[in-house]
């Protein structure tokens, strides 16, 4: 989804995420109306990577596993998600690795590191649909390339909905 402010990008995203209710029509995933899904089933379908990644006070591991059943995620899956999000070099540089506390709202990590943590979290969800909401707009050009590489990994074999103001951000998408 591309366009100027006020063109409906956020409204469409809200409808897809079931935050807004439509007055007519339906949104279907795998031929099922999203309004007919239980909240837990619905949330399992989607992962969102936002412009300002939402992180919480705790460790990187806590933030990766947020909202997931910890008993169903293996250490190998965590390591794979970290690698796919191009986060492994950073994690390996930390004394406590994935168990490093990142502070309130992730204040102890950079914007690019926050984005990669958010992307790794999305990998762990293994969603059918990925929503990218201005996922690279707040980054410098070097970090933006690293994040785009990680996003390319995440989008592989998944439906991806990208929201962007800049057309250059979405120029390589199919539709």
N, CA, C and O of each residue as an XYZ file, in Angstrom:
700
protein
N       0.850     -1.167      0.000
C       0.000      0.000      0.000
C       0.890      1.221      0.000
O       1.711      1.386      0.902
N       0.749      2.049     -0.957
C       1.544      3.261     -1.024
C       0.648      4.470     -1.192
O      -0.482      4.360     -1.668
N       1.157      5.617     -0.800
C       0.399      6.839     -1.010
C       0.659      7.875      0.044
O       1.336      7.629      1.043
N       0.110      9.034     -0.198
C       0.266     10.165      0.702
C      -0.498      9.941      1.998
O      -1.327      9.037      2.101
N      -0.205     10.779      2.984
C      -0.959     10.782      4.231
C      -2.424     11.009      3.915
O      -2.764     11.859      3.092
N      -3.286     10.253      4.565
C      -4.721     10.407      4.361
C      -5.295      9.613      3.215
O      -6.483      9.735      2.917
N      -4.470      8.791      2.554
C      -4.973      8.058      1.392
C      -5.620      6.720      1.750
O      -6.113      6.026      0.861
N      -5.630      6.340      3.040
C      -6.323      5.126      3.456
C      -5.430      3.948      3.809
O      -5.938      2.868      4.108
N      -4.115      4.123      3.782
C      -3.197      3.013      4.076
C      -3.443      2.434      5.472
O      -3.580      1.221      5.629
N      -3.498      3.299      6.474
C      -3.686      2.840      7.854
C      -5.072      2.243      8.063
O      -5.236      1.306      8.844
N      -6.061      2.779      7.371
C      -7.418      2.231      7.468
C      -7.451      0.802      6.935
O      -8.036     -0.084      7.558
N      -6.830      0.584      5.796
C      -6.790     -0.763      5.217
C      -6.026     -1.711      6.135
O      -6.460     -2.838      6.369
N      -4.877     -1.249      6.660
C      -4.121     -2.077      7.594
C      -4.980     -2.416      8.812
O      -4.986     -3.559      9.268
N      -5.703     -1.430      9.338
C      -6.582     -1.670     10.482
C      -7.663     -2.694     10.181
O      -7.998     -3.515     11.036
N      -8.213     -2.652      8.971
C      -9.213     -3.641      8.575
C      -8.603     -5.036      8.492
O      -9.198     -6.008      8.958
N      -7.426     -5.131      7.903
C      -6.763     -6.424      7.773
C      -6.407     -6.992      9.142
O      -6.529     -8.194      9.375
N      -5.967     -6.119     10.044
C      -5.588     -6.567     11.380
C      -6.811     -6.729     12.290
O      -6.670     -7.060     13.467
N      -7.991     -6.500     11.753
C      -9.237     -6.655     12.479
C      -9.359     -5.667     13.639
O     -10.050     -5.933     14.623
N      -8.677     -4.522     13.512
C      -8.804     -3.458     14.512
C      -9.980     -2.560     14.197
O     -10.599     -1.988     15.095
N     -10.286     -2.439     12.913
C     -11.438     -1.669     12.453
C     -12.432     -2.660     11.860
O     -12.037     -3.642     11.232
N     -13.699     -2.406     12.057
C     -14.739     -3.245     11.452
C     -15.262     -2.555     10.208
O     -15.501     -1.347     10.203
N     -15.438     -3.338      9.154
C     -15.960     -2.756      7.917
C     -17.478     -2.698      7.995
O     -18.112     -3.500      8.680
N     -18.042     -1.744      7.289
C     -19.505     -1.617      7.251
C     -20.099     -2.539      6.194
O     -21.297     -2.821      6.210
N     -19.251     -3.011      5.269
C     -19.718     -3.956      4.255
C     -18.515     -4.728      3.733
O     -17.372     -4.294      3.877
N     -18.784     -5.864      3.132
C     -17.721     -6.684      2.571
C     -17.042     -7.548      3.624
O     -17.338     -7.451      4.815
N     -16.130     -8.391      3.166
C     -15.401     -9.279      4.080
C     -13.933     -9.319      3.679
O     -13.564     -9.053      2.536
N     -13.131     -9.655      4.643
C     -11.714     -9.929      4.402
C     -11.520    -11.399      4.738
O     -11.850    -11.854      5.833
N     -10.975    -12.135      3.767
C     -10.808    -13.577      3.941
C      -9.332    -13.950      3.875
O      -8.566    -13.408      3.078
N      -8.963    -14.883      4.726
C      -7.638    -15.502      4.681
C      -7.881    -16.997      4.590
O      -8.577    -17.575      5.425
N      -7.307    -17.618      3.575
C      -7.560    -19.041      3.317
C      -9.052    -19.337      3.237
O      -9.535    -20.343      3.756
N      -9.766    -18.435      2.575
C     -11.194    -18.551      2.326
C     -12.051    -18.525      3.599
O     -13.193    -18.984      3.585
N     -11.504    -17.990      4.693
C     -12.253    -17.864      5.941
C     -12.362    -16.382      6.274
O     -11.365    -15.659      6.270
N     -13.583    -15.936      6.562
C     -13.816    -14.552      6.972
C     -13.073    -14.321      8.290
O     -13.255    -15.078      9.243
N     -12.241    -13.287      8.349
C     -11.450    -13.052      9.561
C     -12.324    -12.786     10.778
O     -11.887    -13.012     11.907
N     -13.546    -12.309     10.573
C     -14.453    -12.064     11.693
C     -14.971    -13.359     12.312
O     -15.522    -13.345     13.412
N     -14.798    -14.479     11.607
C     -15.251    -15.767     12.123
C     -14.164    -16.510     12.898
O     -14.419    -17.577     13.457
N     -12.967    -15.957     12.932
C     -11.854    -16.615     13.611
C     -11.795    -16.225     15.084
O     -12.123    -15.096     15.450
N     -11.374    -17.171     15.927
C     -11.080    -16.865     17.323
C      -9.851    -15.970     17.347
O      -8.998    -16.072     16.465
N      -9.747    -15.099     18.335
C      -8.664    -14.133     18.413
C      -7.290    -14.809     18.345
O      -6.409    -14.340     17.624
N      -7.100    -15.890     19.078
C      -5.807    -16.591     19.082
C      -5.472    -17.144     17.693
O      -4.329    -17.047     17.246
N      -6.459    -17.719     17.018
C      -6.242    -18.251     15.668
C      -5.938    -17.123     14.693
O      -5.081    -17.254     13.819
N      -6.646    -16.021     14.853
C      -6.427    -14.877     13.979
C      -5.015    -14.326     14.152
O      -4.323    -14.068     13.168
N      -4.591    -14.148     15.390
C      -3.263    -13.598     15.664
C      -2.145    -14.513     15.166
O      -1.056    -14.037     14.846
N      -2.397    -15.798     15.097
C      -1.382    -16.739     14.627
C      -1.105    -16.581     13.132
O      -0.042    -16.982     12.657
N      -2.031    -16.013     12.402
C      -1.893    -15.849     10.955
C      -0.936    -14.711     10.615
O      -0.232    -14.773      9.607
N      -0.908    -13.669     11.453
C      -0.223    -12.421     11.120
C       1.009    -12.159     11.980
O       1.098    -12.585     13.131
N       1.950    -11.446     11.380
C       3.054    -10.820     12.116
C       3.192     -9.414     11.553
O       3.049     -9.197     10.349
N       3.470     -8.463     12.433
C       3.583     -7.068     12.035
C       4.969     -6.562     12.389
O       5.445     -6.754     13.508
N       5.615     -5.913     11.426
C       6.879     -5.212     11.672
C       6.589     -3.740     11.422
O       6.311     -3.330     10.295
N       6.658     -2.952     12.494
C       6.287     -1.544     12.430
C       7.502     -0.640     12.301
O       8.638     -1.056     12.524
N       7.235      0.599     11.937
C       8.284      1.613     11.837
C       9.020      1.744     13.160
O      10.251      1.759     13.186
N       8.299      1.835     14.231
C       8.891      1.912     15.560
C       8.586      0.602     16.269
O       7.517      0.435     16.855
N       9.532     -0.322     16.212
C       9.333     -1.642     16.797
C       8.971     -1.512     18.271
O       9.595     -0.752     19.012
N       7.962     -2.258     18.680
C       7.515     -2.233     20.067
C       8.279     -3.301     20.838
O       8.127     -4.497     20.589
N       9.108     -2.845     21.780
C       9.848     -3.760     22.644
C       9.495     -3.459     24.092
O       8.982     -2.387     24.414
N       9.778     -4.417     24.951
C       9.409     -4.320     26.351
C      10.634     -4.475     27.236
O      11.649     -5.028     26.811
N      10.538     -3.988     28.463
C      11.615     -4.154     29.421
C      11.822     -5.649     29.653
O      10.877     -6.364     29.985
N      13.019     -6.106     29.485
C      13.342     -7.513     29.644
C      14.501     -7.859     28.735
O      15.191     -6.978     28.223
N      14.702     -9.127     28.543
C      15.814     -9.586     27.716
C      15.406     -9.645     26.248
O      14.229     -9.541     25.902
N      16.402     -9.813     25.408
C      16.119    -10.020     23.983
C      15.252    -11.261     23.831
O      14.299    -11.265     23.051
N      15.578    -12.308     24.571
C      14.781    -13.558     24.517
C      13.316    -13.276     24.876
O      12.406    -13.731     24.183
N      13.094    -12.522     25.963
C      11.726    -12.179     26.371
C      10.986    -11.501     25.223
O       9.826    -11.812     24.955
N      11.661    -10.573     24.549
C      11.039     -9.830     23.464
C      10.804    -10.690     22.235
O       9.822    -10.489     21.521
N      11.683    -11.639     21.978
C      11.489    -12.546     20.846
C      10.292    -13.458     21.077
O       9.539    -13.754     20.149
N      10.121    -13.899     22.311
C       9.084    -14.882     22.629
C       7.769    -14.250     23.067
O       6.816    -14.962     23.384
N       7.708    -12.923     23.089
C       6.503    -12.247     23.559
C       5.278    -12.714     22.773
O       5.255    -12.666     21.543
N       4.270    -13.163     23.506
C       3.016    -13.584     22.886
C       3.031    -14.990     22.338
O       2.040    -15.433     21.758
N       4.133    -15.708     22.505
C       4.239    -17.078     21.998
C       4.277    -18.057     23.170
O       4.638    -17.683     24.286
N       3.909    -19.296     22.918
C       4.017    -20.349     23.921
C       5.486    -20.758     23.998
O       5.989    -21.450     23.113
N       6.162    -20.335     25.040
C       7.608    -20.567     25.185
C       7.971    -22.044     25.106
O       9.049    -22.392     24.624
N       7.093    -22.905     25.569
C       7.396    -24.339     25.588
C       7.416    -24.943     24.185
O       7.927    -26.046     23.989
N       6.861    -24.224     23.215
C       6.808    -24.747     21.843
C       7.931    -24.222     20.960
O       8.032    -24.615     19.798
N       8.781    -23.335     21.493
C       9.870    -22.736     20.721
C      11.195    -23.301     21.218
O      11.518    -23.206     22.402
N      11.951    -23.886     20.308
C      13.236    -24.470     20.691
C      14.356    -23.427     20.590
O      14.209    -22.395     19.935
N      15.455    -23.719     21.242
C      16.625    -22.839     21.163
C      17.130    -22.763     19.720
O      17.598    -21.714     19.277
N      17.034    -23.854     19.005
C      17.437    -23.878     17.604
C      16.568    -22.930     16.766
O      17.081    -22.226     15.896
N      15.268    -22.911     17.025
C      14.370    -22.008     16.301
C      14.699    -20.547     16.619
O      14.653    -19.689     15.737
N      15.028    -20.271     17.876
C      15.424    -18.909     18.260
C      16.688    -18.523     17.504
O      16.762    -17.432     16.939
N      17.674    -19.398     17.487
C      18.933    -19.108     16.785
C      18.712    -18.931     15.293
O      19.329    -18.059     14.680
N      17.847    -19.737     14.697
C      17.542    -19.597     13.263
C      16.881    -18.247     12.983
O      17.224    -17.581     12.006
N      15.938    -17.841     13.831
C      15.256    -16.554     13.653
C      16.248    -15.402     13.774
O      16.174    -14.428     13.024
N      17.167    -15.515     14.711
C      18.192    -14.483     14.911
C      19.064    -14.369     13.665
O      19.380    -13.262     13.230
N      19.448    -15.489     13.096
C      20.280    -15.474     11.885
C      19.517    -14.899     10.698
O      20.059    -14.090      9.945
N      18.259    -15.313     10.528
C      17.463    -14.840      9.393
C      17.206    -13.336      9.480
O      17.021    -12.676      8.457
N      17.195    -12.794     10.704
C      16.956    -11.361     10.897
C      18.258    -10.564     10.900
O      18.257     -9.375     11.219
N      19.368    -11.212     10.548
C      20.683    -10.551     10.543
C      21.004     -9.914     11.894
O      21.543     -8.810     11.969
N      20.660    -10.633     12.949
C      20.849    -10.147     14.307
C      21.962    -10.909     15.028
O      22.357    -10.540     16.133
N      22.461    -11.966     14.402
C      23.408    -12.858     15.083
C      24.726    -12.182     15.454
O      25.251    -12.439     16.537
N      25.267    -11.341     14.605
C      26.529    -10.672     14.920
C      26.369     -9.793     16.161
O      27.233     -9.781     17.038
N      25.273     -9.069     16.227
C      25.004     -8.225     17.383
C      24.836     -9.071     18.646
O      25.444     -8.771     19.673
N      24.028    -10.108     18.580
C      23.781    -10.974     19.747
C      25.096    -11.596     20.232
O      25.356    -11.651     21.434
N      25.916    -12.060     19.295
C      27.187    -12.697     19.664
C      28.167    -11.717     20.294
O      29.090    -12.132     20.994
N      27.979    -10.426     20.054
C      28.882     -9.422     20.640
C      28.515     -9.083     22.086
O      29.283     -8.418     22.781
N      27.363     -9.532     22.531
C      26.892     -9.226     23.883
C      27.346    -10.280     24.878
O      27.317    -11.475     24.584
N      27.763     -9.840     26.048
C      28.244    -10.776     27.078
C      27.184    -11.814     27.438
O      27.491    -12.996     27.589
N      25.938    -11.366     27.574
C      24.867    -12.291     27.944
C      24.045    -12.753     26.744
O      23.013    -13.405     26.908
N      24.500    -12.416     25.544
C      23.833    -12.864     24.327
C      22.354    -12.533     24.321
O      21.954    -11.404     24.606
N      21.555    -13.525     23.996
C      20.111    -13.346     23.876
C      19.464    -13.059     25.234
O      18.310    -12.632     25.290
N      20.189    -13.289     26.314
C      19.665    -13.029     27.655
C      20.076    -11.657     28.185
O      20.013    -11.414     29.391
N      20.494    -10.765     27.297
C      20.842     -9.391     27.645
C      19.572     -8.576     27.834
O      18.667     -8.625     27.000
N      19.505     -7.828     28.929
C      18.373     -6.948     29.185
C      18.502     -5.705     28.298
O      19.562     -5.082     28.237
N      17.422     -5.360     27.621
C      17.468     -4.224     26.690
C      16.800     -2.973     27.243
O      16.705     -1.964     26.544
N      16.342     -3.025     28.479
C      15.781     -1.842     29.116
C      14.362     -1.534     28.700
O      13.797     -2.149     27.795
N      13.803     -0.549     29.402
C      12.435     -0.106     29.137
C      12.294      0.334     27.681
O      13.061      1.171     27.207
N      11.317     -0.229     26.973
C      11.044      0.066     25.557
C      12.264     -0.181     24.666
O      12.373      0.409     23.591
N      13.177     -1.045     25.103
C      14.355     -1.358     24.289
C      15.334     -0.221     24.169
O      16.031     -0.112     23.160
N      15.407      0.643     25.190
C      16.233      1.850     25.109
C      17.731      1.557     25.015
O      18.504      2.447     24.660
N      18.154      0.344     25.320
C      19.583      0.022     25.290
C      20.038     -0.511     23.931
O      21.193     -0.909     23.774
N      19.131     -0.518     22.947
C      19.500     -0.974     21.607
C      19.136      0.101     20.590
O      18.269      0.938     20.841
N      19.805      0.073     19.440
C      19.563      1.074     18.391
C      18.255      0.785     17.655
O      17.641     -0.267     17.834
N      17.847      1.738     16.830
C      16.643      1.560     16.023
C      16.736      0.358     15.099
O      15.776     -0.398     14.955
N      17.896      0.181     14.472
C      18.084     -0.968     13.582
C      18.051     -2.288     14.334
O      17.510     -3.276     13.836
N      18.624     -2.309     15.527
C      18.596     -3.533     16.343
C      17.171     -3.835     16.800
O      16.766     -4.997     16.850
N      16.413     -2.794     17.134
C      15.006     -2.990     17.495
C      14.250     -3.620     16.322
O      13.472     -4.558     16.497
N      14.497     -3.080     15.121
C      13.819     -3.612     13.935
C      14.170     -5.084     13.732
O      13.292     -5.898     13.446
N      15.437     -5.423     13.877
C      15.848     -6.817     13.672
C      15.264     -7.733     14.740
O      14.924     -8.878     14.444
N      15.139     -7.255     15.976
C      14.485     -8.050     17.028
C      13.024     -8.275     16.638
O      12.503     -9.380     16.791
N      12.369     -7.241     16.140
C      10.983     -7.347     15.701
C      10.845     -8.335     14.536
O       9.886     -9.104     14.476
N      11.796     -8.305     13.627
C      11.778     -9.233     12.492
C      12.012    -10.665     12.973
O      11.337    -11.588     12.518
N      12.956    -10.854     13.883
C      13.211    -12.197     14.430
C      11.959    -12.721     15.144
O      11.631    -13.903     15.042
N      11.270    -11.843     15.860
C      10.015    -12.232     16.533
C       8.998    -12.689     15.493
O       8.284    -13.669     15.701
N       8.940    -11.979     14.381
C       8.019    -12.365     13.308
C       8.389    -13.737     12.745
O       7.507    -14.549     12.468
N       9.685    -14.002     12.573
C      10.113    -15.331     12.107
C       9.630    -16.420     13.047
O       9.163    -17.467     12.598
N       9.739    -16.183     14.353
C       9.321    -17.191     15.325
C       7.821    -17.448     15.270
O       7.371    -18.555     15.566
N       7.051    -16.447     14.898
C       5.595    -16.625     14.766
C       5.264    -17.510     13.560
O       4.227    -18.174     13.535
N       6.153    -17.513     12.564
C       5.954    -18.247     11.318
C       4.575    -17.953     10.719
O       3.768    -18.860     10.515
N       4.320    -16.668     10.441
C       2.987    -16.265      9.993
C       2.734    -16.579      8.528
O       3.663    -16.787      7.748
N       1.463    -16.607      8.176
C       1.082    -16.727      6.772
C       1.139    -15.362      6.093
O       1.417    -15.256      4.898
N       0.866    -14.306      6.890
C       0.801    -12.948      6.356
C       1.708    -12.050      7.186
O       1.649    -12.058      8.415
N       2.548    -11.275      6.503
C       3.424    -10.306      7.159
C       2.961     -8.914      6.761
O       2.781     -8.625      5.578
N       2.771     -8.056      7.754
C       2.421     -6.665      7.498
C       3.631     -5.819      7.862
O       4.081     -5.817      9.008
N       4.151     -5.102      6.875
C       5.282     -4.204      7.076
C       4.746     -2.786      7.069
O       4.306     -2.291      6.032
N       4.780     -2.134      8.214
C       4.219     -0.797      8.341
C       5.357      0.209      8.445
O       5.878      0.468      9.530
N       5.738      0.779      7.288
C       6.849      1.740      7.241
C       8.081      1.162      7.945
O       8.751      1.857      8.709
N       8.368     -0.104      7.684
C       9.365     -0.858      8.445
C      10.788     -0.334      8.312
O      11.629     -0.654      9.152
N      11.086      0.456      7.293
C      12.456      0.953      7.133
C      12.554      2.464      7.080
O      13.647      2.994      6.885
N      11.455      3.172      7.246
C      11.470      4.616      7.001
C      12.259      5.422      8.026
O      12.678      6.538      7.719
N      12.477      4.904      9.224
C      13.161      5.687     10.258
C      14.640      5.323     10.390
O      15.270      5.645     11.398
N      15.196      4.654      9.380
C      16.562      4.138      9.483
C      17.515      4.851      8.539
O      17.108      5.384      7.507
N      18.790      4.853      8.908
C      19.803      5.384      8.000
C      19.968      4.414      6.837
O      19.496      3.280      6.912
N      20.625      4.836      5.769
C      20.677      4.044      4.535
C      21.420      2.719      4.701
O      21.038      1.726      4.082
N      22.462      2.681      5.514
C      23.200      1.417      5.716
C      22.337      0.425      6.486
O      22.213     -0.735      6.095
N      21.743      0.886      7.578
C      20.875      0.016      8.370
C      19.658     -0.395      7.558
O      19.194     -1.529      7.673
N      19.133      0.508      6.741
C      17.972      0.198      5.914
C      18.264     -0.980      4.982
O      17.410     -1.848      4.802
N      19.453     -1.019      4.392
C      19.802     -2.144      3.519
C      19.850     -3.453      4.302
O      19.361     -4.479      3.828
N      20.437     -3.424      5.499
C      20.501     -4.632      6.334
C      19.094     -5.111      6.701
O      18.809     -6.308      6.667
N      18.229     -4.174      7.049
C      16.855     -4.519      7.417
C      16.107     -5.059      6.197
O      15.354     -6.026      6.309
N      16.312     -4.436      5.029
C      15.648     -4.923      3.813
C      16.073     -6.352      3.496
O      15.251     -7.152      3.048
N      17.347     -6.688      3.721
C      17.806     -8.062      3.515
C      17.076     -9.023      4.454
O      16.651    -10.104      4.045
N      16.937     -8.616      5.717
C      16.227     -9.447      6.692
C      14.750     -9.578      6.315
O      14.168    -10.656      6.436
N      14.153     -8.490      5.864
C      12.746     -8.530      5.455
C      12.540     -9.423      4.237
O      11.522    -10.106      4.127
N      13.507     -9.415      3.326
C      13.422    -10.300      2.155
C      13.361    -11.747      2.614
O      12.591    -12.540      2.073
N      14.172    -12.095      3.611
C      14.118    -13.453      4.179
C      12.746    -13.730      4.778
O      12.169    -14.795      4.557
N      12.226    -12.771      5.536
C      10.936    -12.945      6.209
C       9.797    -13.093      5.213
O       8.891    -13.897      5.433
N       9.824    -12.335      4.121
C       8.725    -12.327      3.159
C       8.695    -13.567      2.269
O       7.684    -13.844      1.624
N       9.787    -14.306      2.234
C       9.873    -15.466      1.362
C       8.727    -16.444      1.650
O       8.554    -16.896      2.781
N       7.954    -16.760      0.618
C       6.852    -17.714      0.689
C       5.741    -17.280      1.636
O       5.045    -18.125      2.199
N       5.568    -15.988      1.817
C       4.495    -15.467      2.658
C       3.785    -14.341      1.916
O       4.381    -13.672      1.072
N       2.528    -14.139      2.230
C       1.814    -12.965      1.749
C       2.359    -11.784      2.525
O       2.442    -11.834      3.752
N       2.729    -10.728      1.830
C       3.279     -9.550      2.486
C       2.487     -8.322      2.075
O       2.250     -8.072      0.893
N       2.087     -7.569      3.080
C       1.403     -6.305      2.846
C       2.327     -5.226      3.388
O       2.613     -5.183      4.585
N       2.789     -4.362      2.503
C       3.719     -3.303      2.892
C       3.006     -1.965      2.828
O       2.358     -1.637      1.835
N       3.135     -1.200      3.896
C       2.576      0.145      3.973
C       3.743      1.115      3.913
O       4.679      1.015      4.707
N       3.691      2.061      2.965
C       4.805      2.994      2.813
C       4.344      4.300      2.190
O       3.440      4.326      1.355
N       4.983      5.384      2.613
C       4.754      6.678      1.973
C       5.604      6.798      0.715
O       5.150      7.318     -0.304
N       6.843      6.310      0.795
C       7.763      6.422     -0.336
C       7.548      5.259     -1.302
O       7.582      4.095     -0.902
N       7.331      5.578     -2.554
C       7.149      4.525     -3.550
C       8.412      3.698     -3.738
O       8.326      2.531     -4.120
N       9.587      4.274     -3.477
C      10.825      3.511     -3.612
C      10.869      2.342     -2.641
O      11.554      1.352     -2.895
N      10.150      2.443     -1.538
C      10.108      1.370     -0.551
C       9.377      0.139     -1.104
O       9.734     -0.992     -0.773
N       8.371      0.351     -1.932
C       7.548     -0.766     -2.396
C       7.715     -1.061     -3.885
O       6.953     -1.850     -4.443
N       8.687     -0.449     -4.527
C       8.839     -0.579     -5.973
C       9.114     -2.013     -6.432
O       8.824     -2.350     -7.580
N       9.663     -2.857     -5.569
C      10.014     -4.216     -5.958
C       8.922     -5.249     -5.645
O       9.118     -6.445     -5.862
N       7.784     -4.792     -5.140
C       6.703     -5.707     -4.808
C       5.903     -6.067     -6.059
O       5.913     -5.328     -7.044
N       5.212     -7.204     -6.015
C       4.455     -7.692     -7.164
C       3.284     -6.803     -7.510
O       3.092     -6.453     -8.674
N       2.507     -6.438     -6.525
C       1.273     -5.668     -6.761
C       1.211     -4.495     -5.803
O       0.254     -3.722     -5.836
